[in-house]
Amino acid sequence: MKVLTIDDFAAFIGIDWADKKHDICEIATTTLKNTASSTSLTAIRRV
């Protein structure tokens, strides 16, 4: 089994699933640039 390293990924994504809004954070592994955004629950389509 291969041990994964940071070079195996293009980005790391973190999602905070809160009850009123969701926060999303993306970190590109090549530049370590951090991008953050958020969305309300009304913007998410429930299936």
Secondary structure, DSSP 8 states (H G I E B T S, - for coil): -----GGG-SEEEEEEE-SSEEEEEEEETTT--EEEEEEEGGGS---
